[in-house]
């Protein structure tokens, strides 16, 4: 049986892929993803950290809080700013994730957003990392 973190990651990847936010075959679950600029935009889903505490000492069950990152990397066209591009994608990702968490078997919420711009490419590039905290029991 797969670890609950993997199950959650896989479910999130499927939900984002089905939403067709970035196109077919562009949603990954790989912390060390390296993608050429020509393949952008892409989504990457990975676990950042997890805290745990005893739920029931008699059964040794744990309450876990998983920080799951949904990271979108994109390039802007010459007539738009990378911040506008990232915010547009973030709105769609947040809507998709809100629907996903509402239907899921565990509590979760958006707990933080990090916006990163990168210089040096042919076009303005950047990433937006949406961190979701999911609570589950295992």
Secondary structure, 3 states (H helix, E strand, C coil): CCCHHHHHHHHHHHHHHHCCCCCCCCEECCCCCCCCHHHCCEEEEEEEEEEEEEEECCCCEEEEEEEEEEEEEEECCCCCCHHHHHHHHHHHHHHHHHHHHHHCCCEEEEEEEEEEEECCCCCCEEEEEEEEEEEEEC
